[in-house]
């Protein structure tokens, strides 16, 4: 009951427009004062500082910066041109191009909002000019951008790994197959729409065109290979890999493509700093809540209460899926991870659920949450670019969300979908 009260108080404060980090801190301080008195106050600042000084979290601003640099360096246009040369002969090809480009861009940015902002600004107007309905164009771009939180590197996965004290590299590996399955599923739905409504074919397949666009995009394709190759090969940690990504992006943007300037770099650094500050405030506030939960052992009580009801881990996963799907409608992914994951971890451990497997489930759940109003951060960004009503777009987007839900259920109940590569490479 106390856990539900804490979560309800945080959500109530958020609904009246209190920033989530402030809401977390207010509720945590109030709970600590109620249980330990004013004598505990001098330690709160130190708890927040210790909670926020985590080395793996450095990867978040670095991946954001690398993605922004590559977008400013013309990577988006080159990836789109290559995808168009490969897929342009298929009916509804521009939708396929949007999904295919998102698959590659996801391996650089790690952020769904960055993905839809960078690619949507180019592809959504292009689809509308070709005769695709605006709601369809926005839905395709929005759902495809969600692949950025499933395919590595993923910022929500980094945050979960820190909260759960588990391997971020194994989480990255776990996301590869589900991300590719999601991309293929989205393409299948887009093709169904194209056949039904007779969307256009872009261009005939020409090998010379593929070769020309491939040569132009080769450096853009090398960047994700460098990032993931060094991380998965055990050469660098995920945080060090993010630093490698920034260096490689700077080299490609300034020396190879020669499109990066100081204005673009300044904007990228500011954006990265702002997003990092938001996350770090959340992490610092969650440290207070974590201190309270540890001392009163509420997560352990929750685990015991659920264990008395059922010992079926798949039923527990069903309940947690429903919880995260609902939370995803109202909270951004970082806030949901910080608010709930530390609470349910003892339950996950008690049920014998692999924390890496659970991390993948959480990530996909919150990716779906980015598509479901009222918050729907990624969907809202796509609608703003397309200048379409969010509810009209949602009517089309429900078909694409269905694909993501299918991937979620597959990952949940057929664990080898995500964990097969992890078990093969690391266990």
TITOR-228760 format. One record per residue (C-alpha): residue number from 1; chain; x, y, z; residue in one letter. Coordinates in steps of 0.05 Angstrom, whole numbers. Layout:
TITOR-228760
R num cadena      x      y      z residuo
R NUM      A      X      Y      Z       a
...
//
This chain:
TITOR-228760
R num cadena      x      y      z residuo
R   1      A      0      0      0       x
R   2      A     57     48     16       x
R   3      A     88     36    -52       x
R   4      A     22     52    -87       x
R   5      A     15    114    -45       x
R   6      A     85    138    -63       x
R   7      A     74    127   -138       x
R   8      A      4    159   -135       x
R   9      A     32    221   -100       x
R  10      A     86    229   -153       x
R  11      A     36    221   -210       x
R  12      A    -12    270   -177       x
R  13      A     43    322   -172       x
R  14      A     63    310   -245       x
R  15      A    -10    318   -267       x
R  16      A    -11    388   -237       x
R  17      A     52    405   -276       x
R  18      A    104    396   -222       x
R  19      A    169    374   -257       x
R  20      A    179    299   -247       x
R  21      A    247    307   -213       x
R  22      A    218    357   -164       x
R  23      A    157    312   -152       x
R  24      A    203    253   -137       x
R  25      A    245    294    -89       x
R  26      A    184    323    -52       x
R  27      A    152    255    -41       x
R  28      A    218    223    -20       x
R  29      A    235    278     29       x
R  30      A    166    276     59       x
R  31      A    170    200     67       x
R  32      A    239    204     99       x
R  33      A    216    259    147       x
R  34      A    155    218    166       x
R  35      A    195    155    181       x
R  36      A    261    183    208       x
R  37      A    248    254    231       x
R  38      A    286    319    216       x
R  39      A    352    288    239       x
R  40      A    358    254    171       x
R  41      A    357    319    131       x
R  42      A    433    335    133       x
R  43      A    448    271     94       x
R  44      A    399    284     37       x
R  45      A    445    328     -5       x
R  46      A    501    276     -1       x
R  47      A    453    220    -21       x
R  48      A    431    260    -83       x
R  49      A    504    274   -102       x
R  50      A    525    202    -94       x
R  51      A    465    178   -133       x
R  52      A    481    223   -193       x
R  53      A    556    208   -199       x
R  54      A    550    146   -241       x
R  55      A    602    134   -296       x
R  56      A    555     95   -343       x
R  57      A    508    155   -347       x
R  58      A    563    194   -384       x
R  59      A    543    154   -445       x
R  60      A    476    191   -449       x
R  61      A    503    261   -467       x
R  62      A    557    230   -511       x
R  63      A    509    190   -554       x
R  64      A    462    250   -559       x
R  65      A    521    293   -582       x
R  66      A    544    240   -632       x
R  67      A    475    235   -662       x
R  68      A    467    311   -667       x
R  69      A    536    318   -700       x
R  70      A    521    265   -752       x
R  71      A    453    295   -767       x
R  72      A    485    363   -778       x
R  73      A    537    329   -823       x
R  74      A    487    306   -875       x
R  75      A    481    234   -853       x
R  76      A    405    236   -857       x
R  77      A    404    255   -931       x
R  78      A    456    202   -949       x
R  79      A    420    146   -912       x
R  80      A    353    166   -943       x
R  81      A    384    165  -1013       x
R  82      A    414     96  -1002       x
R  83      A    349     68   -974       x
R  84      A    310     98  -1032       x
R  85      A    357     65  -1082       x
R  86      A    348     -3  -1048       x
R  87      A    273      0  -1034       x
R  88      A    246     50  -1085       x
R  89      A    217     -3  -1131       x
R  90      A    167    -27  -1078       x
R  91      A     97      3  -1075       x
R  92      A     94     52  -1018       x
R  93      A    170     56  -1021       x
R  94      A    177    123   -986       x
R  95      A    145     93   -924       x
R  96      A    194     35   -929       x
R  97      A    251     84   -936       x
R  98      A    229    120   -873       x
R  99      A    230     55   -833       x
R 100      A    295     30   -863       x
R 101      A    330     96   -851       x
R 102      A    305     97   -779       x
R 103      A    336     28   -768       x
R 104      A    405     54   -786       x
R 105      A    397    123   -753       x
R 106      A    375     88   -689       x
R 107      A    445     58   -684       x
R 108      A    474    127   -677       x
R 109      A    426    170   -636       x
R 110      A    396    122   -585       x
R 111      A    337    170   -578       x
R 112      A    269    163   -611       x
R 113      A    254    238   -607       x
R 114      A    321    254   -640       x
R 115      A    305    202   -694       x
R 116      A    237    230   -712       x
R 117      A    261    302   -708       x
R 118      A    320    290   -754       x
R 119      A    288    244   -805       x
R 120      A    216    267   -800       x
R 121      A    233    338   -820       x
R 122      A    257    310   -887       x
R 123      A    213    249   -899       x
R 124      A    144    271   -875       x
R 125      A    140    331   -922       x
R 126      A    168    286   -978       x
R 127      A    114    234   -967       x
R 128      A     59    287   -966       x
R 129      A     85    316  -1032       x
R 130      A     81    246  -1063       x
R 131      A      8    239  -1044       x
R 132      A     13    200   -979       x
R 133      A    -40    222   -928       x
R 134      A    -11    266   -873       x
R 135      A    -35    221   -816       x
R 136      A     -3    160   -849       x
R 137      A     63    197   -860       x
R 138      A     66    219   -787       x
R 139      A     46    150   -761       x
R 140      A    100    115   -802       x
R 141      A    155    163   -780       x
R 142      A    133    162   -707       x
R 143      A    128     86   -700       x
R 144      A    194     76   -738       x
R 145      A    229    124   -692       x
R 146      A    211     80   -632       x
R 147      A    261     29   -660       x
R 148      A    315     77   -634       x
R 149      A    301     56   -562       x
R 150      A    302    -19   -579       x
R 151      A    362    -23   -626       x
R 152      A    429     -7   -593       x
R 153      A    454     41   -570       x
R 154      A    391     59   -530       x
R 155      A    389    115   -478       x
R 156      A    332     83   -438       x
R 157      A    372     18   -436       x
R 158      A    432     56   -407       x
R 159      A    388     86   -354       x
R 160      A    356     19   -337       x
R 161      A    425    -14   -332       x
R 162      A    446     38   -281       x
R 163      A    382     32   -240       x
R 164      A    384    -45   -242       x
R 165      A    459    -51   -236       x
R 166      A    462    -97   -296       x
R 167      A    502   -101   -361       x
R 168      A    486    -47   -411       x
R 169      A    525    -85   -465       x
R 170      A    482   -147   -456       x
R 171      A    420   -103   -459       x
R 172      A    445    -74   -525       x
R 173      A    455   -143   -553       x
R 174      A    386   -165   -530       x
R 175      A    354   -108   -569       x
R 176      A    382   -127   -637       x
R 177      A    334   -183   -659       x
R 178      A    270   -150   -630       x
R 179      A    289    -85   -664       x
R 180      A    298   -118   -732       x
R 181      A    233   -157   -723       x
R 182      A    198    -92   -706       x
R 183      A    226    -59   -769       x
R 184      A    204   -116   -814       x
R 185      A    135   -116   -781       x
R 186      A    127    -41   -792       x
R 187      A    147    -49   -864       x
R 188      A     94   -104   -872       x
R 189      A     39    -58   -845       x
R 190      A     63      0   -889       x
R 191      A     62    -46   -950       x
R 192      A     -9    -67   -933       x
R 193      A    -31      6   -932       x
R 194      A      6     19   -997       x
R 195      A    -28    -39  -1033       x
R 196      A    -97    -20  -1006       x
R 197      A    -93     54  -1023       x
R 198      A    -48     48  -1085       x
R 199      A     10     90  -1058       x
R 200      A     64    105  -1110       x
R 201      A    127     68  -1131       x
R 202      A    187    115  -1128       x
R 203      A    236     89  -1179       x
R 204      A    259     26  -1215       x
R 205      A    315    -13  -1183       x
R 206      A    382      5  -1214       x
R 207      A    447    -26  -1190       x
R 208      A    486     35  -1212       x
R 209      A    443     80  -1168       x
R 210      A    452     33  -1109       x
R 211      A    527     33  -1118       x
R 212      A    531    109  -1124       x
R 213      A    489    122  -1061       x
R 214      A    526     67  -1023       x
R 215      A    594    100  -1038       x
R 216      A    566    167  -1015       x
R 217      A    538    137   -951       x
R 218      A    595     90   -934       x
R 219      A    622    135   -878       x
R 220      A    553    143   -849       x
R 221      A    546     67   -848       x
R 222      A    615     59   -816       x
R 223      A    596     99   -755       x
R 224      A    547     49   -725       x
R 225      A    594     -7   -744       x
R 226      A    650     28   -705       x
R 227      A    605     42   -645       x
R 228      A    574    -27   -639       x
R 229      A    636    -65   -662       x
R 230      A    681    -36   -608       x
R 231      A    627    -45   -553       x
R 232      A    606   -116   -571       x
R 233      A    678   -136   -584       x
R 234      A    696   -119   -512       x
R 235      A    746    -66   -534       x
R 236      A    710    -10   -498       x
R 237      A    654     -2   -448       x
R 238      A    588     29   -470       x
R 239      A    610     96   -441       x
R 240      A    677     93   -476       x
R 241      A    641     72   -540       x
R 242      A    599    135   -535       x
R 243      A    663    176   -531       x
R 244      A    690    139   -592       x
R 245      A    625    156   -628       x
R 246      A    634    230   -615       x
R 247      A    706    229   -641       x
R 248      A    686    189   -703       x
R 249      A    627    235   -715       x
R 250      A    671    297   -710       x
R 251      A    721    267   -759       x
R 252      A    668    246   -810       x
R 253      A    630    312   -804       x
R 254      A    691    358   -810       x
R 255      A    742    319   -852       x
R 256      A    701    272   -895       x
R 257      A    634    306   -908       x
R 258      A    657    377   -890       x
R 259      A    588    399   -870       x
R 260      A    597    408   -795       x
R 261      A    606    480   -771       x
R 262      A    612    514   -704       x
R 263      A    538    534   -702       x
R 264      A    515    462   -711       x
R 265      A    565    438   -659       x
R 266      A    543    491   -609       x
R 267      A    470    472   -617       x
R 268      A    487    398   -609       x
R 269      A    526    410   -545       x
R 270      A    471    453   -515       x
R 271      A    417    401   -532       x
R 272      A    460    346   -502       x
R 273      A    472    386   -439       x
R 274      A    399    402   -429       x
R 275      A    376    330   -439       x
R 276      A    431    305   -392       x
R 277      A    412    356   -339       x
R 278      A    340    331   -340       x
R 279      A    362    258   -332       x
R 280      A    412    274   -278       x
R 281      A    361    312   -237       x
R 282      A    316    252   -241       x
R 283      A    372    205   -220       x
R 284      A    391    250   -162       x
R 285      A    319    254   -138       x
R 286      A    310    179   -145       x
R 287      A    370    168   -100       x
R 288      A    329    198    -42       x
R 289      A    270    153    -58       x
R 290      A    318     94    -62       x
R 291      A    346    109      7       x
R 292      A    277    109     36       x
R 293      A    256     45      2       x
R 294      A    320      9     23       x
R 295      A    311     29     96       x
R 296      A    238      9    102       x
R 297      A    245    -51     54       x
R 298      A    181    -36     16       x
R 299      A    205    -70    -48       x
R 300      A    219   -134    -10       x
R 301      A    149   -131     21       x
R 302      A    120   -123    -49       x
R 303      A    159   -183    -74       x
R 304      A    133   -224    -15       x
R 305      A     61   -202    -26       x
R 306      A     62   -220   -100       x
R 307      A     97   -287    -86       x
R 308      A     40   -305    -38       x
R 309      A    -10   -293    -94       x
R 310      A     27   -328   -151       x
R 311      A     95   -358   -166       x
R 312      A     84   -359   -242       x
R 313      A    135   -311   -270       x
R 314      A     98   -303   -335       x
R 315      A     35   -279   -299       x
R 316      A     78   -230   -260       x
R 317      A    108   -206   -326       x
R 318      A     38   -196   -353       x
R 319      A     20   -152   -293       x
R 320      A     85   -112   -301       x
R 321      A     73   -104   -376       x
R 322      A      5    -74   -361       x
R 323      A     36    -28   -308       x
R 324      A     89     -1   -354       x
R 325      A     41      7   -413       x
R 326      A     -4     50   -369       x
R 327      A     55     89   -340       x
R 328      A     82    100   -410       x
R 329      A     19    138   -427       x
R 330      A     32    190   -373       x
R 331      A    108    190   -360       x
R 332      A    169    197   -404       x
R 333      A    213    135   -407       x
R 334      A    268    162   -361       x
R 335      A    218    181   -308       x
R 336      A    182    114   -312       x
R 337      A    247     75   -306       x
R 338      A    271    115   -247       x
R 339      A    204    113   -212       x
R 340      A    186     40   -219       x
R 341      A    247     -4   -235       x
R 342      A    281      1   -166       x
R 343      A    214    -16   -133       x
R 344      A    201    -80   -174       x
R 345      A    272   -107   -178       x
R 346      A    267   -149   -115       x
R 347      A    204   -179   -144       x
R 348      A    240   -194   -210       x
R 349      A    297   -228   -172       x
R 350      A    249   -267   -128       x
R 351      A    213   -294   -189       x
R 352      A    278   -315   -223       x
R 353      A    269   -267   -281       x
R 354      A    334   -247   -316       x
R 355      A    344   -172   -304       x
R 356      A    370   -164   -376       x
R 357      A    307   -197   -403       x
R 358      A    265   -152   -359       x
R 359      A    303    -91   -382       x
R 360      A    287   -107   -454       x
R 361      A    213   -115   -436       x
R 362      A    213    -48   -399       x
R 363      A    247    -14   -458       x
R 364      A    196    -39   -509       x
R 365      A    138    -21   -463       x
R 366      A    163     50   -456       x
R 367      A    176     54   -531       x
R 368      A    102     38   -541       x
R 369      A     86     92   -489       x
R 370      A    119    143   -534       x
R 371      A     64    129   -584       x
R 372      A      3    131   -538       x
R 373      A    -29    197   -516       x
R 374      A    -34    238   -474       x
R 375      A     42    245   -467       x
R 376      A     65    208   -530       x
R 377      A    129    250   -538       x
R 378      A    150    218   -604       x
R 379      A     80    218   -634       x
R 380      A     71    291   -614       x
R 381      A    137    310   -649       x
R 382      A    116    274   -713       x
R 383      A     48    307   -711       x
R 384      A     80    376   -702       x
R 385      A    124    364   -763       x
R 386      A     67    337   -805       x
R 387      A     18    391   -780       x
R 388      A    -34    338   -766       x
R 389      A    -81    326   -708       x
R 390      A    -53    276   -658       x
R 391      A   -119    237   -653       x
R 392      A   -126    231   -728       x
R 393      A    -55    205   -732       x
R 394      A    -69    156   -675       x
R 395      A   -125    123   -715       x
R 396      A    -73    102   -767       x
R 397      A    -17     92   -717       x
R 398      A    -57     38   -680       x
R 399      A    -38    -12   -734       x
R 400      A     36      3   -725       x
R 401      A     30      1   -649       x
R 402      A      0    -68   -659       x
R 403      A     67    -91   -688       x
R 404      A    105    -63   -628       x
R 405      A     57    -98   -580       x
R 406      A     67   -163   -618       x
R 407      A    143   -155   -610       x
R 408      A    132   -141   -536       x
R 409      A     92   -205   -526       x
R 410      A    142   -245   -567       x
R 411      A    200   -220   -525       x
R 412      A    162   -231   -460       x
R 413      A    137   -301   -472       x
R 414      A    190   -328   -520       x
R 415      A    252   -302   -484       x
R 416      A    300   -331   -536       x
R 417      A    277   -275   -583       x
R 418      A    318   -225   -544       x
R 419      A    362   -268   -501       x
R 420      A    386   -317   -553       x
R 421      A    444   -273   -576       x
R 422      A    460   -254   -504       x
R 423      A    464   -327   -483       x
R 424      A    506   -344   -544       x
R 425      A    557   -289   -535       x
R 426      A    562   -277   -461       x
R 427      A    537   -338   -422       x
//
